[in-house]
Each structure stands twice: as structure tokens, then as C-alpha cells.
């Protein structure tokens, strides 16, 4: 028995489903820019589309650029591009809602900086550290500008967010 598994840029498990995103060629060679999920309770089923609560889901996006990360925020799924925060909310395919906040996304190569802190996600963006509830993103810190950070990794301890990132000189710095 063989089941096709889609090419996924970033994946996260939410609501007993595997959620993924892809911007580029899919397994069939077609260009896609979409978010999608497996069937409810079946991480190997990706092609059963219908109106049932346990069916798969897929949505094409008009936001250009590569995906830079994905995270779970309670029952919502949040996907990131450098120029967008995309949130999928709802309990089943019939009522999934996709919202997009352009700008303020995760910097390419900094997907490990995404951390849940309280009721939001904190991450390293293109021009600072951001906090997002999946719909709105607010810059928390731009104290390290104009230094561009790369290869960022984040962590949370208590109510503090820790960020370790590489500056333009190749040196690693830690921010709290």
C-alpha cells in the first residue's frame, strides 16, 4: 500500500491534523502557493476533499514569497512568510477561515525563533522582534537595528523570550 505525501516547506500538528505549507513545485510538478492539512486523525491522507468534518483541506494564497515558518497557537495554525502572517482558524474544513496580515513576518532562516509566549507567538522578523496573535503583529524590539540578524533561535523561560542570532559579522549575540 502506498499513499502519496505532499512536499511540505513547514509542518505543524494542530487539532489532530498535520498542517503544511508549500510555495514552489508540488509533487506533480505544478507551482503551488498554498496551506493544507491532512484528514482528521489520519496523517497519511491528503487527497480526500469533501464537506465532511474529517476531510482534508487546501487553500491557495495570493501572497508571494517563500514560507518561512509555521506554528500552532491554541487551535489556530499560523504560517509565516517574510512579508506576511497567515492564520487559519476554525474547527473543520467547512468553517476554516484564512486571514492574512501583510508585513511583519518571520525572517528567512529564522523559523527556529518562533515561540509561544502567553497568548501569542514571538519571533525574529526582517526588521525586529515581533509578537503576533495570528492576526496582528506588533514590533517588540528594534534595538539591534540596523544590524540584520540571521540564523535566529528563540526560547521562552517564564515570561521572557530569549533570542540567539548571528549578526552581519558572523558573530552570535543573545537578546532577552
Number of C-alpha atoms within 10 A of each C-alpha: 2 5 9 10 13 19 15 17 16 18 20 17 17 16 16 13 20 21 28 23 28 21 20 18 12 14 12 8 8 8 12 15 19 17 27 21 25 26 24 20 13 14 16 15 20 21 17 13 15 12 13 13 13 18 21 25 22 18 16 14 14 9 18 12 14 17 29 23 28 26 23 22 21 12 13 19 24 26 27 31 24 22 20 21 28 23 25 22 19 14 13 17 21 13 11 16 14 17 14 19 17 17 16 26 28 31 27 19 16 22 24 18 27 25 23 21 19 12 12 18 20 28 32 32 29 19 20 22 25 23 24 22 18 25 16 17 21 13 16 13 14 13 11 13 10 9 14 16 26 20 18 24 20 22 18 17 8 7 7 10 18 17 22 19 22 17 16 11 9 11 9 14 12 12 13 10
